[in-house]
Amino acid sequence: MFGAPLVLLWTWRTRTPWRDLGFQKPRHWILTIAGGIVAGVALKVLMKAVVLPLFGAPPQNAAYQYLNGNTAALPGMLLTVISRAGVGEEIIWRGFLFERLGI
């Protein structure tokens, strides 16, 4: 929750170019979006069908059971997950740590 804002603050203070953090326009928007969707679905299927059963995880995530039949809560949850988890993770891992570690 605090990692992405700290990385952005560090970027501003050190005057690191946004490009060094991985912020750049994709060459093909359609291919990038379609590839992300396909990769996301494939990863979800792999996790649910193979990885989680190996670790004995329950098929339902109890933390998100409140969303069953609660369509009013779904947009807020999706916005939160996308903005905090997705964007924050990319900024911290791909942008900051990979750039700092020289990967």
N, CA, C and O atoms as CSV, one atom per row, in Angstrom:
chain,resi,resn,atom,element,x,y,z
A,1,MET,N,N,0.817,-1.187,0.000
A,1,MET,CA,C,0.000,0.000,0.000
A,1,MET,C,C,0.867,1.260,0.000
A,1,MET,O,O,0.499,2.267,-0.605
A,2,PHE,N,N,1.989,1.208,0.660
A,2,PHE,CA,C,2.843,2.380,0.724
A,2,PHE,C,C,4.025,2.302,-0.234
A,2,PHE,O,O,4.707,3.300,-0.467
A,3,GLY,N,N,4.265,1.124,-0.785
A,3,GLY,CA,C,5.441,0.929,-1.626
A,3,GLY,C,C,5.436,1.768,-2.886
A,3,GLY,O,O,6.423,2.439,-3.186
A,4,ALA,N,N,4.335,1.741,-3.632
A,4,ALA,CA,C,4.281,2.484,-4.893
A,4,ALA,C,C,4.426,3.988,-4.673
A,4,ALA,O,O,5.199,4.625,-5.389
A,5,PRO,N,N,3.713,4.585,-3.708
A,5,PRO,CA,C,3.942,6.018,-3.482
A,5,PRO,C,C,5.376,6.340,-3.074
A,5,PRO,O,O,5.908,7.382,-3.458
A,6,LEU,N,N,6.012,5.451,-2.294
A,6,LEU,CA,C,7.404,5.694,-1.923
A,6,LEU,C,C,8.334,5.632,-3.129
A,6,LEU,O,O,9.264,6.430,-3.242
A,7,VAL,N,N,8.082,4.686,-4.030
A,7,VAL,CA,C,8.892,4.598,-5.250
A,7,VAL,C,C,8.696,5.848,-6.104
A,7,VAL,O,O,9.662,6.394,-6.638
A,8,LEU,N,N,7.458,6.300,-6.234
A,8,LEU,CA,C,7.197,7.510,-7.025
A,8,LEU,C,C,7.843,8.733,-6.382
A,8,LEU,O,O,8.340,9.608,-7.090
A,9,LEU,N,N,7.842,8.808,-5.054
A,9,LEU,CA,C,8.524,9.896,-4.363
A,9,LEU,C,C,10.023,9.827,-4.611
A,9,LEU,O,O,10.662,10.845,-4.877
A,10,TRP,N,N,10.585,8.616,-4.523
A,10,TRP,CA,C,12.006,8.441,-4.809
A,10,TRP,C,C,12.327,8.866,-6.242
A,10,TRP,O,O,13.341,9.517,-6.492
A,11,THR,N,N,11.456,8.493,-7.179
A,11,THR,CA,C,11.659,8.854,-8.586
A,11,THR,C,C,11.689,10.365,-8.757
A,11,THR,O,O,12.526,10.901,-9.482
A,12,TRP,N,N,10.783,11.035,-8.096
A,12,TRP,CA,C,10.708,12.492,-8.194
A,12,TRP,C,C,11.933,13.140,-7.557
A,12,TRP,O,O,12.517,14.062,-8.125
A,13,ARG,N,N,12.327,12.655,-6.368
A,13,ARG,CA,C,13.455,13.258,-5.649
A,13,ARG,C,C,14.788,13.042,-6.360
A,13,ARG,O,O,15.648,13.923,-6.352
A,14,THR,N,N,14.962,11.874,-6.974
A,14,THR,CA,C,16.231,11.582,-7.650
A,14,THR,C,C,16.211,11.974,-9.118
A,14,THR,O,O,17.204,11.814,-9.827
A,15,ARG,N,N,15.079,12.485,-9.565
A,15,ARG,CA,C,14.904,12.890,-10.966
A,15,ARG,C,C,15.187,11.742,-11.936
A,15,ARG,O,O,15.741,11.939,-13.017
A,16,THR,N,N,14.792,10.541,-11.518
A,16,THR,CA,C,14.932,9.364,-12.367
A,16,THR,C,C,13.885,9.442,-13.476
A,16,THR,O,O,12.712,9.678,-13.185
A,17,PRO,N,N,14.269,9.255,-14.726
A,17,PRO,CA,C,13.280,9.303,-15.816
A,17,PRO,C,C,12.246,8.185,-15.677
A,17,PRO,O,O,12.577,7.070,-15.273
A,18,TRP,N,N,10.999,8.493,-16.014
A,18,TRP,CA,C,9.915,7.520,-15.953
A,18,TRP,C,C,10.233,6.309,-16.826
A,18,TRP,O,O,9.830,5.191,-16.509
A,19,ARG,N,N,10.948,6.528,-17.910
A,19,ARG,CA,C,11.288,5.432,-18.813
A,19,ARG,C,C,12.129,4.372,-18.096
A,19,ARG,O,O,12.023,3.185,-18.401
A,20,ASP,N,N,12.971,4.803,-17.136
A,20,ASP,CA,C,13.791,3.855,-16.382
A,20,ASP,C,C,12.952,2.964,-15.475
A,20,ASP,O,O,13.409,1.898,-15.060
A,21,LEU,N,N,11.742,3.384,-15.165
A,21,LEU,CA,C,10.840,2.577,-14.352
A,21,LEU,C,C,9.920,1.715,-15.196
A,21,LEU,O,O,9.058,1.014,-14.666
A,22,GLY,N,N,10.100,1.766,-16.511
A,22,GLY,CA,C,9.293,0.932,-17.388
A,22,GLY,C,C,8.062,1.609,-17.944
A,22,GLY,O,O,7.262,0.961,-18.620
A,23,PHE,N,N,7.881,2.901,-17.678
A,23,PHE,CA,C,6.739,3.626,-18.216
A,23,PHE,C,C,7.051,4.078,-19.636
A,23,PHE,O,O,7.819,5.016,-19.851
A,24,GLN,N,N,6.451,3.406,-20.584
A,24,GLN,CA,C,6.596,3.791,-21.987
A,24,GLN,C,C,5.394,3.275,-22.758
A,24,GLN,O,O,4.724,2.338,-22.325
A,25,LYS,N,N,5.130,3.879,-23.885
A,25,LYS,CA,C,3.987,3.467,-24.697
A,25,LYS,C,C,4.294,2.138,-25.371
A,25,LYS,O,O,5.387,1.940,-25.902
A,26,PRO,N,N,3.325,1.227,-25.347
A,26,PRO,CA,C,3.548,-0.033,-26.068
A,26,PRO,C,C,3.512,0.211,-27.577
A,26,PRO,O,O,2.878,1.157,-28.045
A,27,ARG,N,N,4.183,-0.632,-28.316
A,27,ARG,CA,C,4.190,-0.488,-29.778
A,27,ARG,C,C,2.825,-0.790,-30.363
A,27,ARG,O,O,2.370,-0.111,-31.284
A,28,HIS,N,N,2.173,-1.811,-29.825
A,28,HIS,CA,C,0.854,-2.230,-30.322
A,28,HIS,C,C,-0.096,-2.356,-29.140
A,28,HIS,O,O,-0.015,-3.319,-28.377
A,29,TRP,N,N,-0.996,-1.388,-28.984
A,29,TRP,CA,C,-1.921,-1.377,-27.859
A,29,TRP,C,C,-2.803,-2.621,-27.832
A,29,TRP,O,O,-2.965,-3.243,-26.783
A,30,ILE,N,N,-3.368,-2.982,-28.969
A,30,ILE,CA,C,-4.288,-4.115,-29.036
A,30,ILE,C,C,-3.572,-5.407,-28.642
A,30,ILE,O,O,-4.094,-6.190,-27.848
A,31,LEU,N,N,-2.388,-5.628,-29.190
A,31,LEU,CA,C,-1.634,-6.837,-28.854
A,31,LEU,C,C,-1.226,-6.864,-27.379
A,31,LEU,O,O,-1.230,-7.921,-26.749
A,32,THR,N,N,-0.879,-5.714,-26.841
A,32,THR,CA,C,-0.489,-5.644,-25.434
A,32,THR,C,C,-1.668,-5.971,-24.529
A,32,THR,O,O,-1.528,-6.752,-23.588
A,33,ILE,N,N,-2.817,-5.387,-24.799
A,33,ILE,CA,C,-4.005,-5.637,-23.974
A,33,ILE,C,C,-4.476,-7.078,-24.135
A,33,ILE,O,O,-4.768,-7.749,-23.145
A,34,ALA,N,N,-4.552,-7.560,-25.379
A,34,ALA,CA,C,-4.992,-8.938,-25.615
A,34,ALA,C,C,-4.019,-9.940,-24.994
A,34,ALA,O,O,-4.439,-10.936,-24.405
A,35,GLY,N,N,-2.728,-9.676,-25.126
A,35,GLY,CA,C,-1.729,-10.563,-24.526
A,35,GLY,C,C,-1.829,-10.589,-23.011
A,35,GLY,O,O,-1.671,-11.645,-22.398
A,36,GLY,N,N,-2.089,-9.434,-22.395
A,36,GLY,CA,C,-2.264,-9.374,-20.947
A,36,GLY,C,C,-3.476,-10.162,-20.478
A,36,GLY,O,O,-3.422,-10.860,-19.466
A,37,ILE,N,N,-4.574,-10.044,-21.225
A,37,ILE,CA,C,-5.790,-10.774,-20.862
A,37,ILE,C,C,-5.574,-12.277,-20.993
A,37,ILE,O,O,-5.941,-13.040,-20.099
A,38,VAL,N,N,-4.982,-12.701,-22.104
A,38,VAL,CA,C,-4.733,-14.134,-22.321
A,38,VAL,C,C,-3.783,-14.680,-21.254
A,38,VAL,O,O,-4.023,-15.751,-20.697
A,39,ALA,N,N,-2.709,-13.947,-20.972
A,39,ALA,CA,C,-1.753,-14.405,-19.960
A,39,ALA,C,C,-2.406,-14.452,-18.573
A,39,ALA,O,O,-2.156,-15.379,-17.803
A,40,GLY,N,N,-3.237,-13.465,-18.255
A,40,GLY,CA,C,-3.918,-13.449,-16.962
A,40,GLY,C,C,-4.867,-14.615,-16.788
A,40,GLY,O,O,-4.894,-15.243,-15.729
A,41,VAL,N,N,-5.648,-14.912,-17.820
A,41,VAL,CA,C,-6.583,-16.034,-17.757
A,41,VAL,C,C,-5.819,-17.353,-17.647
A,41,VAL,O,O,-6.188,-18.222,-16.858
A,42,ALA,N,N,-4.748,-17.501,-18.440
A,42,ALA,CA,C,-3.958,-18.738,-18.391
A,42,ALA,C,C,-3.322,-18.927,-17.010
A,42,ALA,O,O,-3.295,-20.041,-16.486
A,43,LEU,N,N,-2.820,-17.857,-16.429
A,43,LEU,CA,C,-2.222,-17.954,-15.102
A,43,LEU,C,C,-3.268,-18.322,-14.053
A,43,LEU,O,O,-2.997,-19.132,-13.166
A,44,LYS,N,N,-4.450,-17.737,-14.148
A,44,LYS,CA,C,-5.527,-18.043,-13.197
A,44,LYS,C,C,-5.931,-19.515,-13.290
A,44,LYS,O,O,-6.109,-20.175,-12.266
A,45,VAL,N,N,-6.074,-20.030,-14.509
A,45,VAL,CA,C,-6.440,-21.444,-14.697
A,45,VAL,C,C,-5.343,-22.346,-14.139
A,45,VAL,O,O,-5.636,-23.323,-13.449
A,46,LEU,N,N,-4.099,-22.030,-14.427
A,46,LEU,CA,C,-2.980,-22.815,-13.912
A,46,LEU,C,C,-2.969,-22.819,-12.383
A,46,LEU,O,O,-2.792,-23.870,-11.767
A,47,MET,N,N,-3.154,-21.672,-11.780
A,47,MET,CA,C,-3.156,-21.583,-10.320
A,47,MET,C,C,-4.306,-22.379,-9.708
A,47,MET,O,O,-4.104,-23.146,-8.766
A,48,LYS,N,N,-5.524,-22.194,-10.252
A,48,LYS,CA,C,-6.701,-22.862,-9.685
A,48,LYS,C,C,-6.688,-24.369,-9.929
A,48,LYS,O,O,-7.145,-25.134,-9.079
A,49,ALA,N,N,-6.174,-24.803,-11.071
A,49,ALA,CA,C,-6.241,-26.221,-11.435
A,49,ALA,C,C,-5.040,-27.024,-10.957
A,49,ALA,O,O,-5.163,-28.225,-10.717
A,50,VAL,N,N,-3.886,-26.390,-10.814
A,50,VAL,CA,C,-2.680,-27.153,-10.512
A,50,VAL,C,C,-2.047,-26.738,-9.183
A,50,VAL,O,O,-1.890,-27.566,-8.286
A,51,VAL,N,N,-1.692,-25.485,-9.057
A,51,VAL,CA,C,-0.873,-25.047,-7.925
A,51,VAL,C,C,-1.644,-25.064,-6.602
A,51,VAL,O,O,-1.177,-25.655,-5.628
A,52,LEU,N,N,-2.802,-24.431,-6.554
A,52,LEU,CA,C,-3.548,-24.356,-5.289
A,52,LEU,C,C,-3.970,-25.720,-4.756
A,52,LEU,O,O,-3.879,-25.941,-3.548
A,53,PRO,N,N,-4.431,-26.652,-5.604
A,53,PRO,CA,C,-4.734,-27.983,-5.066
A,53,PRO,C,C,-3.512,-28.702,-4.488
A,53,PRO,O,O,-3.646,-29.476,-3.541
A,54,LEU,N,N,-2.328,-28.455,-5.045
A,54,LEU,CA,C,-1.115,-29.080,-4.514
A,54,LEU,C,C,-0.831,-28.639,-3.083
A,54,LEU,O,O,-0.285,-29.403,-2.288
A,55,PHE,N,N,-1.202,-27.412,-2.763
A,55,PHE,CA,C,-0.974,-26.880,-1.420
A,55,PHE,C,C,-2.179,-27.042,-0.508
A,55,PHE,O,O,-2.154,-26.584,0.634
A,56,GLY,N,N,-3.224,-27.682,-0.993
A,56,GLY,CA,C,-4.400,-27.932,-0.171
A,56,GLY,C,C,-5.252,-26.707,0.094
A,56,GLY,O,O,-5.988,-26.666,1.081
A,57,ALA,N,N,-5.165,-25.715,-0.765
A,57,ALA,CA,C,-5.951,-24.493,-0.590
A,57,ALA,C,C,-7.417,-24.769,-0.913
A,57,ALA,O,O,-7.709,-25.564,-1.807
A,58,PRO,N,N,-8.338,-24.126,-0.203
A,58,PRO,CA,C,-9.753,-24.329,-0.500
A,58,PRO,C,C,-10.104,-23.744,-1.867
A,58,PRO,O,O,-9.458,-22.795,-2.310
A,59,PRO,N,N,-11.111,-24.290,-2.539
A,59,PRO,CA,C,-11.462,-23.787,-3.874
A,59,PRO,C,C,-12.044,-22.375,-3.857
A,59,PRO,O,O,-12.006,-21.683,-4.874
A,60,GLN,N,N,-12.576,-21.943,-2.729
A,60,GLN,CA,C,-13.148,-20.607,-2.601
A,60,GLN,C,C,-12.280,-19.782,-1.653
A,60,GLN,O,O,-11.833,-20.275,-0.617
A,61,ASN,N,N,-12.047,-18.526,-2.018
A,61,ASN,CA,C,-11.300,-17.625,-1.153
A,61,ASN,C,C,-12.272,-16.957,-0.187
A,61,ASN,O,O,-13.114,-16.159,-0.598
A,62,ALA,N,N,-12.154,-17.284,1.088
A,62,ALA,CA,C,-13.107,-16.798,2.090
A,62,ALA,C,C,-13.098,-15.276,2.219
A,62,ALA,O,O,-14.113,-14.685,2.590
A,63,ALA,N,N,-11.976,-14.637,1.919
A,63,ALA,CA,C,-11.892,-13.179,2.064
A,63,ALA,C,C,-12.802,-12.448,1.081
A,63,ALA,O,O,-13.178,-11.302,1.325
A,64,TYR,N,N,-13.155,-13.091,-0.012
A,64,TYR,CA,C,-13.976,-12.426,-1.034
A,64,TYR,C,C,-15.387,-12.990,-1.128
A,64,TYR,O,O,-16.081,-12.740,-2.113
A,65,GLN,N,N,-15.823,-13.742,-0.128
A,65,GLN,CA,C,-17.167,-14.320,-0.155
A,65,GLN,C,C,-18.258,-13.260,-0.089
A,65,GLN,O,O,-19.383,-13.514,-0.518
A,66,TYR,N,N,-17.950,-12.080,0.437
A,66,TYR,CA,C,-18.951,-11.023,0.502
A,66,TYR,C,C,-19.371,-10.539,-0.882
A,66,TYR,O,O,-20.394,-9.868,-1.017
A,67,LEU,N,N,-18.600,-10.868,-1.902
A,67,LEU,CA,C,-18.932,-10.443,-3.267
A,67,LEU,C,C,-19.990,-11.330,-3.918
A,67,LEU,O,O,-20.595,-10.930,-4.913
A,68,ASN,N,N,-20.222,-12.517,-3.381
A,68,ASN,CA,C,-21.246,-13.406,-3.942
A,68,ASN,C,C,-22.615,-12.746,-3.838
A,68,ASN,O,O,-23.120,-12.512,-2.740
A,69,GLY,N,N,-23.206,-12.450,-4.980
A,69,GLY,CA,C,-24.521,-11.825,-5.030
A,69,GLY,C,C,-24.536,-10.353,-4.665
A,69,GLY,O,O,-25.608,-9.750,-4.617
A,70,ASN,N,N,-23.394,-9.762,-4.408
A,70,ASN,CA,C,-23.300,-8.358,-4.014
A,70,ASN,C,C,-22.676,-7.556,-5.156
A,70,ASN,O,O,-21.511,-7.164,-5.086
A,71,THR,N,N,-23.457,-7.319,-6.200
A,71,THR,CA,C,-22.926,-6.639,-7.381
A,71,THR,C,C,-22.574,-5.184,-7.110
A,71,THR,O,O,-21.780,-4.601,-7.849
A,72,ALA,N,N,-23.140,-4.584,-6.075
A,72,ALA,CA,C,-22.821,-3.193,-5.751
A,72,ALA,C,C,-21.385,-3.053,-5.240
A,72,ALA,O,O,-20.767,-2.006,-5.429
A,73,ALA,N,N,-20.853,-4.078,-4.604
A,73,ALA,CA,C,-19.497,-4.016,-4.050
A,73,ALA,C,C,-18.437,-4.353,-5.093
A,73,ALA,O,O,-17.261,-4.049,-4.890
A,74,LEU,N,N,-18.819,-4.963,-6.186
A,74,LEU,CA,C,-17.853,-5.432,-7.182
A,74,LEU,C,C,-17.045,-4.317,-7.847
A,74,LEU,O,O,-15.824,-4.448,-7.924
A,75,PRO,N,N,-17.655,-3.220,-8.335
A,75,PRO,CA,C,-16.835,-2.176,-8.978
A,75,PRO,C,C,-15.779,-1.576,-8.054
A,75,PRO,O,O,-14.646,-1.345,-8.476
A,76,GLY,N,N,-16.138,-1.324,-6.813
A,76,GLY,CA,C,-15.164,-0.770,-5.875
A,76,GLY,C,C,-14.026,-1.723,-5.596
A,76,GLY,O,O,-12.871,-1.308,-5.506
A,77,MET,N,N,-14.343,-2.999,-5.457
A,77,MET,CA,C,-13.310,-3.995,-5.202
A,77,MET,C,C,-12.378,-4.117,-6.404
A,77,MET,O,O,-11.159,-4.185,-6.241
A,78,LEU,N,N,-12.941,-4.145,-7.603
A,78,LEU,CA,C,-12.110,-4.241,-8.805
A,78,LEU,C,C,-11.202,-3.029,-8.959
A,78,LEU,O,O,-10.028,-3.171,-9.298
A,79,LEU,N,N,-11.734,-1.850,-8.714
A,79,LEU,CA,C,-10.927,-0.635,-8.796
A,79,LEU,C,C,-9.784,-0.668,-7.789
A,79,LEU,O,O,-8.654,-0.299,-8.108
A,80,THR,N,N,-10.081,-1.105,-6.594
A,80,THR,CA,C,-9.055,-1.197,-5.555
A,80,THR,C,C,-7.982,-2.216,-5.922
A,80,THR,O,O,-6.791,-1.938,-5.788
A,81,VAL,N,N,-8.393,-3.385,-6.382
A,81,VAL,CA,C,-7.434,-4.426,-6.736
A,81,VAL,C,C,-6.551,-3.982,-7.896
A,81,VAL,O,O,-5.335,-4.167,-7.860
A,82,ILE,N,N,-7.158,-3.400,-8.917
A,82,ILE,CA,C,-6.376,-2.984,-10.086
A,82,ILE,C,C,-5.429,-1.847,-9.739
A,82,ILE,O,O,-4.256,-1.878,-10.110
A,83,SER,N,N,-5.933,-0.844,-9.029
A,83,SER,CA,C,-5.097,0.330,-8.758
A,83,SER,C,C,-4.026,0.059,-7.714
A,83,SER,O,O,-2.889,0.502,-7.873
A,84,ARG,N,N,-4.358,-0.647,-6.670
A,84,ARG,CA,C,-3.380,-0.862,-5.606
A,84,ARG,C,C,-2.479,-2.051,-5.869
A,84,ARG,O,O,-1.256,-1.940,-5.778
A,85,ALA,N,N,-3.067,-3.177,-6.192
A,85,ALA,CA,C,-2.255,-4.378,-6.370
A,85,ALA,C,C,-1.529,-4.364,-7.706
A,85,ALA,O,O,-0.305,-4.490,-7.747
A,86,GLY,N,N,-2.259,-4.214,-8.783
A,86,GLY,CA,C,-1.648,-4.302,-10.107
A,86,GLY,C,C,-0.653,-3.205,-10.390
A,86,GLY,O,O,0.506,-3.482,-10.697
A,87,VAL,N,N,-1.081,-1.985,-10.294
A,87,VAL,CA,C,-0.208,-0.851,-10.607
A,87,VAL,C,C,0.916,-0.740,-9.584
A,87,VAL,O,O,2.075,-0.538,-9.946
A,88,GLY,N,N,0.570,-0.871,-8.312
A,88,GLY,CA,C,1.597,-0.778,-7.272
A,88,GLY,C,C,2.669,-1.841,-7.410
A,88,GLY,O,O,3.856,-1.556,-7.258
A,89,GLU,N,N,2.258,-3.056,-7.695
A,89,GLU,CA,C,3.222,-4.143,-7.863
A,89,GLU,C,C,4.146,-3.886,-9.050
A,89,GLU,O,O,5.354,-4.102,-8.958
A,90,GLU,N,N,3.594,-3.438,-10.134
A,90,GLU,CA,C,4.425,-3.160,-11.311
A,90,GLU,C,C,5.418,-2.039,-11.044
A,90,GLU,O,O,6.573,-2.117,-11.461
A,91,ILE,N,N,4.975,-1.002,-10.354
A,91,ILE,CA,C,5.882,0.110,-10.055
A,91,ILE,C,C,7.006,-0.355,-9.149
A,91,ILE,O,O,8.170,-0.031,-9.383
A,92,ILE,N,N,6.667,-1.109,-8.121
A,92,ILE,CA,C,7.694,-1.527,-7.158
A,92,ILE,C,C,8.637,-2.552,-7.767
A,92,ILE,O,O,9.851,-2.349,-7.756
A,93,TRP,N,N,8.104,-3.658,-8.305
A,93,TRP,CA,C,8.962,-4.733,-8.779
A,93,TRP,C,C,9.625,-4.424,-10.098
A,93,TRP,O,O,10.852,-4.434,-10.201
A,94,ARG,N,N,8.826,-4.151,-11.106
A,94,ARG,CA,C,9.393,-3.952,-12.440
A,94,ARG,C,C,10.145,-2.641,-12.522
A,94,ARG,O,O,11.242,-2.579,-13.077
A,95,GLY,N,N,9.556,-1.594,-11.971
A,95,GLY,CA,C,10.173,-0.284,-12.088
A,95,GLY,C,C,11.344,-0.071,-11.171
A,95,GLY,O,O,12.444,0.230,-11.635
A,96,PHE,N,N,11.139,-0.218,-9.882
A,96,PHE,CA,C,12.168,0.146,-8.918
A,96,PHE,C,C,13.188,-0.967,-8.699
A,96,PHE,O,O,14.378,-0.763,-8.943
A,97,LEU,N,N,12.752,-2.123,-8.250
A,97,LEU,CA,C,13.702,-3.167,-7.869
A,97,LEU,C,C,14.478,-3.716,-9.061
A,97,LEU,O,O,15.689,-3.911,-8.960
A,98,PHE,N,N,13.817,-3.970,-10.179
A,98,PHE,CA,C,14.539,-4.481,-11.344
A,98,PHE,C,C,15.557,-3.450,-11.820
A,98,PHE,O,O,16.671,-3.806,-12.205
A,99,GLU,N,N,15.182,-2.187,-11.795
A,99,GLU,CA,C,16.097,-1.139,-12.248
A,99,GLU,C,C,17.275,-1.017,-11.281
A,99,GLU,O,O,18.416,-0.861,-11.718
A,100,ARG,N,N,17.015,-1.086,-9.988
A,100,ARG,CA,C,18.081,-0.990,-8.979
A,100,ARG,C,C,18.994,-2.203,-8.999
A,100,ARG,O,O,20.205,-2.070,-8.821
A,101,LEU,N,N,18.426,-3.389,-9.215
A,101,LEU,CA,C,19.223,-4.612,-9.205
A,101,LEU,C,C,19.905,-4.882,-10.549
A,101,LEU,O,O,20.736,-5.783,-10.654
A,102,GLY,N,N,19.557,-4.110,-11.563
A,102,GLY,CA,C,20.178,-4.274,-12.875
A,102,GLY,C,C,19.699,-5.497,-13.620
A,102,GLY,O,O,20.431,-6.052,-14.439
A,103,ILE,N,N,18.465,-5.930,-13.346
A,103,ILE,CA,C,17.922,-7.109,-14.015
A,103,ILE,C,C,17.274,-6.691,-15.322
A,103,ILE,O,O,16.750,-7.536,-16.049
